[in-house]
Amino acid sequence: MGLFNIYQGIQRELERGTSRTGIFEKYSKNSPVDTAKYAYVLASIPYPQLRQKYLKLNAVLFLLLLTLPCLGIVVEWPIDFSQSTLFIAIKTLVPLLLGYFVFHFHGGIYRVLGIWCLIDLLESILLLNFTTAAGLAKVVLLFLIVVISFYLARRVFPNLKVLGPRQDDQGNYLL
C-alpha cells in the first residue's frame, strides 16, 4: 500500500471522528512492518484547529512559493542557452512542486522546503546575487520562506522530523 492510499484512508478515518491512536493501532495491527509509515502519515496531517489557526500564514507561504520561480528567472535573465540550464530549470520547478504540498498542508514537506530554500539563500549570498534589486528581492523572499516554513513545521507539525516521525523515550511514535 502506497503513501497516497494510506493518506487517503487515514484522512477518511479522521473525518469520521476516529482517534489518531485508534487509527494507528488499527493500521499497525494489519501491517506491523509499516508502523513508521503510518505514524508519518498521521503526524503529517494537521489537527483541524491548528490548520484553521495557521491557514492564512500557510497561504502566504504558498504565494511566496509561486513568486520564487518568477523572481529566480528574472535574476537569471538573460539566460544563456549555450550553457547548461538544468539547474535553472530545477530551481524553477522544485518550488512549484513544494508549493503543491504546501497548498494541501502536508506536514512532511515544511522542513524539507526550509532546508531547500536555506541552501538557495546561502548560494545567493555567497555568489553575491543580491547586488541587483531582483537579487535582493529574491534573498528577502528566500529568507521569509525559510522562516515561515520552519515556523509552521514547528507549530503545526511538532511530531515530525526532517525525514520521519518523532519517537518518545520509550520508542513509541508521537502522533
N, C-alpha and C positions, 0 to 999 in steps of 0.2 A: 504494500500500500504506500503510495507516494505522499509527500508532504501536503500537496494540494488537496488530495482526498481526505487526509486526516484533518486538515484545517477546516474543510467544509463540514465534516461530520462533527467535530468538536464545536464549531460555531453554531450548528443546529441544536446541539445539546445545551449549550449555554443559553440560547434563545428560549428554550423550553423551561429554563429555570433550574437545571441540574447544577449541583455544586461542582466546583473545579476538582476538588479531591475525589468526588464520586466519579466524575468523568475519567480522571487519571487512573483510578483503581479499576474501572471497567475496561478501559483500553489496555492497561498493563496486564490484566489477567488474561486477556485474549492473546497478547503477544508480548511476553516478558522481555524479549530481546530488544524491543523498540521503546523501552521506557524513557530513554533520554529524548527520543524524537517526540513522544507525547508530551513530555514536560516542556520541551522547547516550544511546541505549538501552543500549549496552554499559557506559557509565560509571555508569548508574543502577541496574545490577544489582550487588548487593554480592558480594564474594568470599565463598565459603562459611565460611571461618574467621573473617572479620570479622562475618558475620551471626551466627554462633554466639556469638562473644565479646560482642557488644552486644545480643543478643536480649532480655535482661532489662531493660536500660535503655530499649530500644525499647518494651517492654510497659508500662513506667512512663509513658513519653510518651503512649502510646495511652490509658491510663487517665486521665491528666491531661486529654487532649483530650475524653474523654467527660464529664468533670466540668465542664469550662469552660462549655458551654452552659447546664447546670443552674444553675451559680453565676451566670451572666450574667442569667438570668431572675429569680433571687432578688434580685439587685442592682437590677434594673429594676422590681420589684414595688412597688406595684400599677401595672399597665400601663394607661395612659390611651389607650383605643381611639379617642378623638376626635382624637388626634394621629396623625401618621404612625408606623406601627410597622414600616415597611420595614427600617430599619436594625437594629432588634432582631431581626427575622427573619434578616437577613443575618449578623449577629454570632452567631446561634444555629446556623445551618445550615452556615456555612463551616468551623468547627472539626470538625463531624461529617464533612464531605466530606474534609477534610485527614486526619482520623483514618483513613478508609478506606485512603488511600495509605500512611500510616504503618504500619497493620496489615500491609500487603503489602510493607513495607520497600522502597518505591520511592524511589530516591535523588533524583529531581528535585524532590521536594516539601519537603525539610527546610529549605532556605534560604528558600523562599517562606513556609513555615509560621513560621519565625523572624521574618521581616520583618512578616508579618501580625500576629503576637502582640506584636511590639515596638511597632507602631503603636497597637494596642489598649491596651497598657500605658501608653504616653505619653499617650493620650487619658484613661485613667483617672486618671493622676497630675495632668494639667492640669485636669480637671474636679473634682478632689478627691473622687473616688468611693471613696476609702479611709477615709472617716470612720466608716463602719459596719463591723461585724465581717464581714459578707458582702463588702463592698467591699474590705476589707483582704485577705481570703482570695483574692479574685479577682486582686488585684495580685500577691500572692505566687505564685499559681498561674501567672499570665502570665509572671512573671519566671522561674520554673522551666522552663516550656515553651520560652521563648526560649533559655535556657542549654543545655538538653538538646538541642534541635533543632539549634542551631549546632554543638554538640559532636559529635553524631552525623554531621552533614553533613561536618565537618572530618575525623573519624576514619574513617568508613566509606566516604564518597564524596569523596575528595580531588580527583578528576579532573572534578568538576562545578563550574560557576559558578552564579550565580543563574539564568541563562537560557542553558543550553547547556553543551557540553563544553569543557574546557580544552585549550589547544594549547601545544606546546613552542616553543622559539625558532625552529625551522625551519618552523613552521606545521603540524606533524603533530599529530593528535588524540591525547590521552592516554586510554588505555582502562583 
